[in-house]
Amino acid sequence: MRSLLLLAAVGLAAAEDGLNAWLRYARIDRAGHCQGKLPSTIVTLNATEGSPVYTAGQELSKGFNGIVGKKVDVDSITTSSRGHHSRDTNATVGTIAAYVDSNPGAAARLPELIDDGFYLSVSHGSILILGQNERGALYGAFHYLSRLAQGDCSDFTLTSNPGAPIRWVNQWDNMQDGGTHGSVERGYGGKSIFFWDGKVRDDLTRAGQYARLLASIGINAVVVNNVNADPKTLTPANMDGLARIANAFRPYGVQLGLSLNFASPQTLGGLSTFDPLDQSVITWWQGITDALYQRIPDMVGYLVKANSEGQPGPMTYNRTLADGANMFARTLKPHGGIILFRAFVYDHRTLNQTLDWKADRANAAVHYFDGLDDKFDDNVAIQVKYGPIDFQVREPVSPLFSHLRKTGSAIELQISQEYLGQQAHLVYLAPMWKEILDFDFRVDGKPSTTADIISGRRFPRKLGGFAGVVNVGTNTTWLGSHLAMSNLYAYGKLAWDAKASPEGVLKEWIRLTFSDDHKVIDVITKMSMASWPAYENYSGNLGIQTLTDILLGHYGPNPASQDGNPWGQWTRADADSIGMDRTVWNGTGFAGQYPPEIAAKYEKPETTPDNLLLWFHHVPYTHKLKSGKTVIQHFYDAHYEGSATAQTFPQLWRKLEGRPGIDKERFEHVLYRLVYQAGHSLVWRDSINMFYFNKSSIADVHGRVGNHPYRIEAEAMTLQGYKPYQVSPFEAASGFRCIVTETNSTQGTASTVLDKVKTGKYDVAVNYYDMALGNATWELYIGNDRVGKWKGDLEYNLGRAPSPYIDGQTATRITFPGVKIKKGSTLKIVGTPDGLEPAPVDYISILPEGIVD
């Protein structure tokens, strides 16, 4: 009877808000079977309250109770109680040193572990979890619970060591809300969990919960503040606050790191200089570092962005980047701390694509670090973005990794989808990251993958690893989207083991986040694995970059914004040709920064992979790809294919309604975003295709681009209180224009007679613009029947960057399915402006059911 009750409980999907993410410890359907395979007591070795081993015991107890419904007490003992913890049906957790101290004969039987590594042995109800250090023991406990939560209570033995020592996350959190980038720069999941109103938050509950999630996937440090750092972070009061954050992290073995503003000695300390070789500056920074370690003895170290995008740095005083990094390294050395020094160094003020054909932002990292490889202290690692530009949907791997043979490097990945849909679009990033990690530089003609370089296996170095820009916020989903959390989970798993399978990791995450129902796993896997290729297809292809509006929110389509400015994300598209010539023989020379085998491949269009063709070569739109298509036709086809894939996501997700683990709250949350993505992918498709059609004057061979037989352009309707408006950029509107209310206080009406529509059922779609200037209201009527009413409130419901403009960022779609229409009926849109939002409308589509225009 008890087993039946347990199974019945499994079928009930209680509402969940996402706060527990993959650590739900939800009851499994094999709970009755697994109960008998679990221990009767949990024993923690030498655990003090608040230590990672103590936390491991608490997690095991919580997990056993939640996953299988068995309450197991925790018994904390010292190693002087020899033998007590070795009795049967115990779960023993601690460090190897503590275990061997009370079981000296066990030393020879135990495997070799490195820092943070763990050993797991499960046999006949007894569980032994040992870490090389306390953090490793906690990692082992989380690993065991992950297997149990996926329904695996079988006996096994496992030794697991991390692939790299640096497994950090970066938070771009600001001390103050407001301003250009808000509380969390490039964050789409709410306000900062650490800071508010210029100080550390009083309530740091979420900081502790964040550390718990990170520890469960092997992350060992968090840099808590923005790389564009505020010097006031270093005031005594804020240092005290940082210590409270570190206290919240410590039970999970997560260390606190800090971003620094290079000019702080001048702007905060009152010195006349911030020259890294000036003794007064060195003394000032040593005092700051000592003060931080007095408050936070286990602080992991610093992260520094310097001489980039207007930030101060050592080159202000004609010092090298090594001079700057080493100054910090030497203040950290007595405390055992390390510094990650960002390779994101370029001067946008000197880039001019018109005056200098060879100007190229992509060259900057290797250029600025040239000759410095042996100049950095041994507690310095260089944090290198995965590509030479800035988190694009596809870039070649940064060649700087192959130049750093003596200095450790950490790859900078971005979990926050700054250029990749900002969590409003489903984009599972692990397949992209795996491609990057598996890329072989062939240094000296030998295998030299990115993963082996950053881990220190290719060039023996003690420092190296991963830095992931996460940018969680106060939203209970952490990132603003339930499905986006698969990227954080996958980041941790790949940072621990770069050989992990993206699809395998994804399926783990699905089982832990939702359920092990085969339909749930199949659908989410299918959508997620298709999402990065789909996004690349409907945004930027062939290595041309993502084609977002780089001058504003990095979100909606605006290909023209790439060029004609000093930010260096150029495409050099003209009426005949497109792409950056980065060859040595005729271009910017970037291809020559790679080792010879790779440089030779990228030097010629014939040997360059098509998916990077326009990154390395400037070619005619009529250039034939290896597929046989021309560049321009590939653009057209890919954008249609990508958006068509996005249309399938809501349909697939709807099949999961009511399935195990799919509660109503999360079902509706995910569906809302997938429906939005399907609509916005059409905005992307049409914007990019129309831009390049107008640029090249080459028609789509299939006749699709610019030809939309189901559409009614709003400006062609009968208008009362509405007026036509020229949209900029032009391609962000179907006919280059939309309609807006004549004033911000009067209602507008747009109507048309459907005299060419046969009587029947249709899906009616309205494309409109939801600006962050108010909450306009729209109503759609067929005859006298109101089909629907909606508000412009996406800025509250989607975390993506808000925009005050009528453009590709604010363009969106709402669809009403199965609408009965009689031939000759009048269709009417009534728009009511609010604030400065003039209820803009682009077009209406009358679609046969199941058709997307």
N, C-alpha and C positions, 0 to 999 in steps of 0.2 A: 504493500500500500504506500509506504514511504517513497519507494522508487517512482510510483505513478504520480505522486504529488510533485516530486522533483521534476519529472518530465513535463507535467502540466505547467509548472512555473516557467520552464524554458520557453514554452510557446507564447508567453505573454511578453510583448515588447514594450516595456515601460518607457515613458518619455525620457529622453536624455538630451542634455544641452551641450555635450562635447567636452566638458571640463576634464573628465578623466581620460579622454582620448583613448589610447590603446591599453590603458591600465584600468579597465572597467572591472576586472575580476568577476565577470558575469558567470552565472551558473551554467555549467556545460551539461549536455544531455547524457554524458557518461558519468555523471556525478556519483551515482550509487556504486558503479563499478570501481571508480577510482578511490572512493573513501577508504576502502580496505587496504589500499596500497600506500596510504600516507602514514607518516609517523604519529606517535602519540604525544611526543614532546619536541619542542624546538629548543636547542641548546646554543647559546651564543657564548663565544670564548673571549674572555677579557673585555667584554663590551661595557663601555660607559655610556650613560644616557646621552643621546645626541651624536654618538659616533656612527660611522657607516655600518659597522657590524651590528650595533644595537638596532639601527634602522632596518637592516636585513632581516633580523628576527621579527620585527614588527610587520614588515611586508609579507613574510612567509605566513604569519598568523592570519593577517588580513586576507591574503590570497587563498589559503586553505578554506577559510570560512566562506568567502564569496564564491569561489570556483566550484567547490564540491559540497559546501555546507558542513564542514567539519571544524569544530572549534578546537584549536591546539594552543596550549599555553606555552609561554616563552620562559625558559630557565636560564638566567645569565650566570655563568660560573667563571672562576679564575682558573688558570692552568695549574694552580697548586692542588686543585681537586682532581687529581689524576685518576683517569679511568671512568669517572662518573659519566662523562659524556659519550662513552663508547658503547653503551648498552644498546640493544636492538631497538628498532622503531624510533630512533631519534633522528631529527634533522639537525645536524651539527654545522654551525657556520662560524667562520673565523679566519684568521690569517694562517698561513702555513707555519710561521714561526710559533704561534700560540699552540697550534695542534701538535707540532713536533716536540714542543717543550713538555707536554704532558704525555706524549706517545713517542719517545725517542726512537723506537724501532721502526716507526712509520716513514722516517726520512728517506730511506733507500727506495721505498715503493712509490714515492710521490714524483710527479713530473717536474721538469724545469719550467718555471714561470718567470716572466718579466714583469715590470711594473704594470699594475692594473690587470694582469692576467688572472685567470681563475681555473680551478679544477672542480669537476662535478662527478660524483659517483652516486648512483641510485641503485639500490639492490634490496629487494624483499622488504620494502617499507622503511629502510634506513637511507638517509640522504646525507652525504658529506659534501659541503660547499666550502672550499678553501680559496683564499685569494693571496697573491703575493703581498698585497697590502690590504688595508681595510676596504678601500674602494673596490678592489678586485673581488673581495668577498661579497659585497653588495651587488656587483655586476653578475656574479654567479647566481645569487638568489633571484634576481630579476630574470635571468635566462631560464632558470628552472621554472619559475612561475609562468613565463611566456609559453613554454612547452605544455605545461599543465592546462593553461587557459585555452590552448588549441586542442585539448582532449587527449594529450599524450601523457599517460602515467606509467609508461613502460620503464623497465630498468635500462640504464645506459651509463656510459662513462665518457667524459668529455674533458679535453684540455683546450683552453682558448686563450690566446694572447693577442693583444691589439696589434694591428699592422703598423701603427705610427703613434708616437707619444703625444703629439699635439692633436687633440680632437676638441677644438673650441667652437663655440658659436659667438657671433657678434650681434649685438643689439644696437641699432642706430637710434637709441632713445635720447630725447632732448630733455634738458632740465625744465624747460618751459613749454607749455602748449602754445599753439598759435604760430604765426609767421608762415614762411613759405612752405615748410615741410611738416608742420604740426608737431604733435607730441612724439611721434615715432617717424623719422624720415623714411620714406618708402615702406611704410608699414600700413597694412590694410586690415588689421584685426583689432582696432580700437586704440585707446590711449595707452601710455606707458604704464607698465606694472611696477616700475621702480620710482619714477619721478613725477612730481606735480608741483606747479607754482614755484619753481626754482629750488626745490629741495627734495630730499628722499621722502617718499610716502610714509605716513605713520603706519599704515596697515600693509604689511609685506606678506600677507597670506599667499597671494598669487606667486610671489617670488619663490617661496618654498615649494609650491605645487609645480612650478616650472622646473625647478632643480630636480624634482622627483622624476618627471617625464624624461629629462635629459639623461639622468643617471641610468634609467632603464634601457637606454640605447647606447650607453658607453661614452657619453660626452663628459669631459672632465673640467671644462672651464667656460665661463661666460664673461665676455667683455660687455659691461652693462650699459655703456653710454656711446653716443654717436662718435664716429671717426672724425666728423667735423665738430670737435670737442669744444665745450664751453669751459674757459679757464676757471669759472666760479665753482666747478665741480671740486676744486682743490681747496676750498675754504675749510677751516677747522670744523664748522658745523656740518658741512656736507661730507667731510671725511668720516665724521661720527656716523652719519647716515649710511655711508658705504659699508661701514663695519656692521651695521644691522643687516644689510643685504647679505654680506658674507656669512653672518650667523644663520640666516635663513637657508643658505646653500649648504652649509657645512655638514649637516646630518646625511647628505646624499653624496658627499665626496666631491662636490662641484666647487671649484675655486673661482674667486672673483678676479677679473682682469679689468683694466681701466684704459680708456683712450685718453690721449693727452693732446693739448694744443701747444704747438711748439713755441709759440710766443708768450706763454704764460709768465715767464720771469719778468717780462716787460709789462704785460697787460694786467696781471694780478699782483706780481711781486714788486712792481714799481722800479725795476732796474732800467737802465738806459739801453739795454741790449738783450738779445736772446741768442747771441753768437755761441755755438756749442763749444768753442775752444776758449771762451772767456772764463776765467776762474770764478768770478762772482756768479755766473750763470750755473756752472757746474756745482758750486756750493749750494746754490738755491735749490736745484733739483735734488741734490743729495738730502737736503733737509726735508723736502716734500716726501721723498721716497721713504726715509726713515720714519717720518710721522705716519705714513700709511701703514708700514709694517708694524709699527707699535700698536696700531688699532687692529690690523688684519695680518697676523703672523704668517698665514698660509696664502697670502695674495699671490696669484700666479705670475703677474707681471703686467707689462704695458703693450698697447697697440698704438702705433703712431702713423698718421697720415701727414705727409709733409710735402711742400712745394708742388701742390696739385690743386687745380681749380681754385686758385687764389689763396690757398692755405699757406701760412708761413712755414719756413723750413731752413735747413742749413745752407742751402744755396743762396739764400738772401744775403749771406755774408761770404759768398764764394767758397764755402766749405763743401766737402763731399757728403753724399748721403751716408756713407760709412762714418764720417765724423759725427753726424747727428745721431745715428743709431747707437754708436759705441758710447756716446755720452750717457744715454739712458741705461745701456747694458751695464756700465760700470757702477752706476748707482744701485742697480738691482743685484749685482753679483754677490755682495755679502749676505744677502737675504735668500739666495737661491732662486731668484726670479729670472724670467726671460722676457725678451722683447720681440714682438712681431712688428716688423717695419714694412709698411705697404709699398709695393712696387707700382702702385697706381700714381705715377708721377708724370705729369705733362703740363705744358704751359699753353692754355688755349689762346692767350693773347698774342702768340707768335705764329699761329697757324693761319695760312691764307692759301686756299686752293686755287685762286685766280692768279696770284703772282708767282707761285712756286709749285710746279708740277710734281716735284719730289717731296713736297710737304706731306707728312703722314703721321697722325697721332699714334698709329699702330707701332711705329718705330721707337716710341719714347722709352719704354721700359728698358729694353736692351741698351739703348743709347745712354740713358742716365746711369745704368749700373755697370756699364762697360769698364773693365779694369779694376773693379772693386771686389771681385769674388774672394780674394784672400785678405781683404782689409777689415772684415767684420769680426768682432769678438765672438767667442764660441757660445755665448748665450743670446745670439741674434739669429733669427730666422726671417727670411723675406716672404711676406704674404703676397702671393701673385694671383690676380684674377685669372680664371681659366682661359680667357681669350684676351687678345691685345686691346680690345676696345672696352666693352662694358656690358657684360651679361646678356649678349644677344642670343637670339633663337638658334643661331649657328655661327660659330667663329672657329678658325683654326686654333689649336692649343697654343698658348703663349710660348714663343721660342725661348723666353727667359729661363724656363725650367732647365733647358739643356745647357745654359751658360753658367749655372750655379753649381759648381762641382765641389767646392770647399765650404760653401755657406749653405746651411739648411734652408729649405723652402717649404711653405705651406700653401696648398691650393685654396683659393677663395672661391667658393660656390655661393649661389644665392638661392636660398629656400623661398624667401619672399619674392614673388613673381613681378618684379619691377617692370620689366619690358615684356613679360610673358603672360599678360592677362590679369595680373594683380588680384589673384584668387577669385575674381569674378568669372574667369575661364578655367575650366579643368585642364591642367597641363601637368602630367606626371613626369617629373624631371629626371628620375633615376636612369632611364635609358640614355639620355644625353650625357649625364655625368659618367656613366660607364664607358661610353665611347671615348670621352676625354681621358679617363684614367687608363684605358687600354691603348691609347695612342703611343706609337713607338717612334721615338726621335732618332733612333739609330746613331747614337753618339759614338764616334770612332768606329762606325760600322758594326756595333754590337747592339743586342737588344737593350732598349732603354725606354721602358714605358713610363708614362707620367707617374703611375702609382709606385713604381720601383724607385723613381728619383725622389719623390717627396717622402717616402718611407725611410730613405737612407740605405736601401739595399744596393742601388746602382753605384752611388758614390758614398762610401762609408762616412756617415755624419750622425751625430747624436740627436740633432733636432730636425723636425720635419713633421708634416701631416696635413691637417685639414682646418679650415676656418669657414664656417657657414654663416651667412648673413640671414638671420631668421626673422627678427622684427615681430615677435608675437605682441599681442596687446590684451586689453582687458575684456575683449569679447570672449564669451565662454568657449567658443570654438578655437581660441588662441590665434589663429591666422585669418579668421573671418569666414572660413569655409571648412566644413567637415572633411571633404575629400582632399583639400590641400595639405592636411596633416600627414598624408602618405609621403609627402616630400621630406618632412622633418624626420619621420621614422626611417626612411630610406637613407637619408644623409648620415644618420648615426650608424646604421648598419654598414654602409660603404666605408665610412671613416674607420670602423673597426676592422673590416675585411673587404678590401677593394675587389676581391674576386667574387663577392656575393652577386647572385643573379637578381637583376631588377624585378623580374616577374616573380621570382620566388619570395623576395622581400615583400613585394606588394601583396601577395596572397597571405603571408603571415599577418600583415597589417590589417587586411580585411577580416580575417578570422578574429583578431583581437578587438577590432573596432566595431564590427557588426556581428558576424556569426560565421560558423563553418558550413552554413547552408550552401549546397553546391550551386544553386541558382544565383545567390548573392555573390559568391566568389566569381563565378563565370562572367556575370554582367559587369561588375566593377572592374574586373581585370580587363575585359574587352574594351571598355570605355577608356580606362587609364592608359593602357598600352597604345591605344590609337591616338591619344590626345596630343602628344608632342608632335608627331608627324602632321596631324591635322592643323595644329596651330601654326607650324612652320609653313604649311601649304597656303593657309589663308592670310598669313601676314607677309613674311619676307622669304623669298626663295633664292636658291643658287648662290648663297653666301652674300646676298645684298644687304643683310642685316634685317632687323625686325620691322623697320619702316613705321614705327610709332612716331608720334609727335614728340620729338626730343626736346623741343623748346618749352613744353608745358608739362603735362603730367606723365609722360612716357607711357601712354595708354592707347588712345585711339589712333587710327591710321592718319598719316600725314606725310607721305613720302617726300614732298618738297622741303620739309623742315630739315632733312638730312644735310642739304647743301646750302651754300651761300651764307655760312656762318663759321665762326672759328672753333666749333666744338669737335670737328674732325671725324664725324661719323658720315663721311661723304660717300655718295654713289656715282658722282660725275655723270649723271644721266643727261643726255641731250636728245635731239630729234632723231639721231641715227644710231646711237650707241650708248652703252651703260657699263658701269663697273669701274673699280679702282685698279689701275695698272700698278701692281706692287712687285713687278719683276726687277731683276738687277739690270738687265740690258737696256730697258727703256722706261722703267717706272720708278717707284719710290725706293726700291731696293729691299723692301721688307722680306721678300722671299729668301734673300741671302742671309737672313739672321738664323736660319735653321741649319742643322748639320748637313753636310754635302748631299747625302742621299735624298733627304726630304726637300732640300732647296732645289735640287734638279727636277724633282717631280712637280713642284709648284711653279717652276719657271716657265713651263710651256702649257698652253691651254689643252693640248692633246693628252697630257699626263696628269693634269689637275683634275681631281674628282669634280664631277658636275655640281655637286652640292656646295662647292667652294669656288666655282668658276669666277663669279663676279667679285669675290673678295680679292682675287689675285690678278684678274685680267679685265681690261676694257675692250669690249667686243661689240660688234653690230647686233642689233636686235634680231637680225636674220642669221646669226651664227648658229650652226647646227650642233646640238648636243649629242652625246653618245647614244641617246634614245632615238635620234633621228629628228626630234622636234627642234624648232627654232627656239631661241631664248624667249621671245615674246609669246609664242604659243604655249610654251611651258608655263609662263606666268599665268596666262588665262586659264589653262587646264588645271593647274595646281590650286588656284584660288577657288575654282568650282568644286574640285574634289575635296579640298579641306573643309569648306563650308558644308558640303553634303554630308561629310562624316559627322560634323557637329550637330547636324539636324537629327542624327540617329540617337544622340545621347539622351534626350528627354524620353524618347520612345522606349529605349532600353531600361532606363531607370523606373519608368512607370510599371514595368513588369515585376518590380520588387515590392510593390505596395503590399503590406501585410506579411511579407516573408519574415522568417526568424531573424531577430536582430534589427529589423527595419521599423523602428517606432515612428509614430506619426510626425513628431516634431522634426526629427532628422530627415525623414522622407520629404516633407514639405520644404525644408531648408535647402536640401540638395536640388530638388526639382526646380525651385525658383531660379537658382543660378544656372542650371543647365538650359532651361528655357531662355533665359537672358542670353547665354552664350550662343545658342542657336541663332537668335536674332542678330546679335552683334557680329557674328561671323559673316552674315550677309552684308553688313555694313562694310566690313573689311574687304570682302570679296569684290563688291562693286566699286569701292573707293580706289583700291589699288589697280584694278583692271581699267577703270575709266581714266585714271591718271596716266597710265602708260599707253593706253590707246590714244589719248589726246597728245601725248608726248611723241609717239612714234608714227601715228596715222596708219598703223597696220591693223587691219581688221582681224577679229577672231574667226578662224576658218569654220567654226561651228555656228557663227552668227548669234552668239549669246550676249556678248558684251554690248551694252547700250540698247539691247532689245528685250523689253519686258512687257509682253502682251497682256499680262494680268493687272498691270499697274494703272492707277489713276493718279496723275500728278496733282498734288494739292493746289498748285498755282493755276491749274487749268480748270478748277471747279468754280462754281458761282460763289463769290465771296461777299459777305456782309460783316463788317467789323474786323475782317482779316485783310491783309495786304501781302503781296509777294515780297520776298526778301532774298537778296543775293548771298548765298552761303560761301564762306571762306574757311578752309580751302574748298574750291568749287566741287571737287569730287566727293565731298561729304554729303551731298544731296543728289538724289536720283536724277533730277533734271537740272542740277546746279543751283536750283532755287527751292525755297520752302515758303510757307506762309506763317506770319506772326500777327497777333492782334494789333490793331491800329494804335491802341494805347495800352498802358499797363493797368487800366482800370475798367476797360470795357470788354464785354464778351464778343467773341467772333464766331461766325458760322460759315462753314464751307459745305456746299451741297452739289449733288450731281444726280442726274436721272440714269438709272442702270438699264438703258434701252437695248444694250447689246448683250446683256446677260440672260441666259436661259433660266427659266424657273427651276429651282432645285436647291440643294444644300451646298454650302460653300464654307471654306475657312476664310474669314475676313481678317486681314492683317493691317495694322496701322503702324507706319514708321513715323516716329516723332522724335523730339529732342527734349531730354530731361536735364535742364541746367541747374546748377547749384546756386540759384538766385531767388528761389521761391518754390512754391508747390502748386503749380498750375493744375487745373482739372480739365479732363477731356470727357466728352460723352459721344458715343457712337449710336446713331439711329438708322434703322431700315424702315422706311415709312414712318409710322407713329410708334413703332416698337423700339424701345431702348435696348440695344444689344449689350452695352457695357459702359461702365464709368470707372475711371482710374485717375490717380494722382501722380504728379511728378515728384516722387519721393525716393528715387534710387540712391540719392546721396545718403539716405538713412539705412537703406537695406542692402546696399552693396558697399564693400569697403574700398573700392577703387577710388583713385584720386578724383576729387570733385573738379568740375570745370564750369566757368561762367559763360562759356561760348557755345554758339550753335556750330558744332563741328563733329568730326568722327568720334570724338570721345563721348559726347552726350547723345549721339544718335542711338536710338534703340527701337525695339519693336514689341508690340503686343498683338496676340493673335486670338481671335474668338472662333473656336471650331464649331462646325455643324450648324451654321446660320442659315435659316430658311429665307430665300430671296425669290420674289416674283419679278419676272421681267417687267420693266417699266417702273419699278419701285424707286423711291428717292432715297439716296444715301446721304446722311448729314453728319458732320462732325461739329460739335459745339465745344469751343475752347474758352475756358475762363482763366485769365492770367492771375498770377499771384506774385507779389513783390515785383522783381524785375524779370520774371520768367513769363514771356508773352505767348505761352501755349503753342509752341511751334509744331507744325506738321509738315512732313516731307511728302508722303504718298500713302495711298490705300491700295491694297491688293485684294482682288476678289478671286480666290483660288479654288479650283476644283479640289475636293477633299483629298488630302494626302500629297498634294503638289506644293512645292516651294518654288517661288519665282526666282 
